[in-house]
């Protein structure tokens, strides 16, 4: 799922809040998703959180 899908569901801001709670050093820039750049975005989150991309995708989708 991507930001547009979360926005369509009306919970992107809620998701960003949960990510920031879990990982306090994430910034709004870290959580800005650009269409078509999911792998790059997940890579940035991976560097900040220390989690594998697959684990991040599963965790985000579970929120």
Number of C-alpha atoms within 10 A of each C-alpha: 10 17 19 13 11 15 13 10 9 11 14 16 12 13 18 19 15 14 20 16 11 11 13 12 11 17 13 10 7 15 18 11 16 12 10 9 11 14 10 12 17 20 17 16 20 16 11 15 16 11 14 13 17 11 11 17 14 11 11 15 12 7 10
